[in-house]
Amino acid sequence: MVGRHRLSPVRRQNTPALQAAEHGAFGTNRTNGSGLSIYNRELRLSGNYQINDELKFYHVIGFKVSCEQRLNAGITQTASNKRIIDGQSVAYGEFDGCNWATSASQPFR
C-alpha cells in the first residue's frame, strides 16, 4: 500500500479533522471520467471518533476506509438528527471493520 492517512482519536469533536482527512485521502470533486481516483489513498481509523456534524462524501470515486481494531474503531455521531455520512455521487468504495454508532437521540425513519 502506497501512502496512508492516519488519525489518532482524542476525546473531543473530530468533525473538521475527519473531513480534512477525507479530502486529503480522496480529493474533492472527483468525477468518474476525470481519472483522478488513481491518486486516492486508504483512510485508516485507529480509534473511535466522535463527530457532531455529517461528514460530506461528495464526488468520491474508488475509496477505502479501514478501521484497525475490528469494530472497536469507527465513528460515533453525537448530534441529534444528523447522519454520520452525507454522500452524494459516491461510487466504488468500501468500509472495512468499522463501528458506526450514535450517542444522541435519532428519529425513526
N, C-alpha and C positions, 0 to 999 in steps of 0.2 A: 504494500500500500504506500502510495506516494502522498506525503503531506496529510496531516490530520489536524483538525481544530479541536482543542481540548479545553473544557471548562472545569473549574472546581466549585463545588457547592458552598454557599455561605448562607447564613440564616437571615436573609433579607429578600426583598423582591428583586428578581433577576430578569424582569421582562426586557429592559433595554439591552442588557448584556446578551441574553439569548437571541434577541432579534438581530443584534450586530453579528453574532456568531453565525446565524443562519445566512445573513447576507455575505459574510466572508467565505463560507463554505460553498454556497450555491449561487452566488451572484444575485443580481437584480434584473428583472425584466428580460429573462432569457426565454426565447420562444423556441419551439420545436425545430424550426427551419434555420435558426441562427448558427447552429453548430457550436455554441459556446458551452454546452454541457460537458465537453471534454475537460474543462477546467474545474469542474466540481470536485470537492473533497469530502471525505466522510466526516460527519459531525459526531463526536463521541461525548456522551454524557457520563460522568463518573459518579454522580450522586443524584439526590432528589432535589430539584429546583422548584422554588415557589415563584409563581408569577401572579400578577394582578391585572393583566390585560391579555387579550388574544395575541398569539404570535401570528404574524402575517406571512403566509407562504404564498406569494403571488408570482406567477410565471416561473415556477420551479420545475425543471425537467431533469430526470435522472439523478435523484438524490438518495443518500443513505444516512440514516440516523441510527447509531448504535448506543445502547445503554450497557455499561460494563458489568454491573453486578447482577445481571439476570433478574429483573423485576424488583430490585431494590433501588434502581436508578430510574429517573424519569422526570415527569413534570407534574406539579400539583397546582391547580388553579385556586386562588384564594379569594377571588372576586365573585360576587353573585351575578347570575345571568350572563356569564361570559363562557365562551368555549375555550378550549386550550389552543386550538389551531383554527385560524380562518384561512381556508385555502381557496384560491382562485387560479385556474389554468395550471393545475398541478398534474404531472403525469410521470409514470415510470420511476417511482420511488419506493423506498422501503424503510420501515421502522423495525429494529431488531431488539427484542428483550426489554422493551420499555414499559414502565408502570405509569399509567395515567390515572390521576386522582383529583378530587376536589375537596376542599375543606369548607366551602361556603354552600349555602342553600341554592339549589338549582331547580327551576320549574320543570315539571314533566312535559316533555314534547313528544 
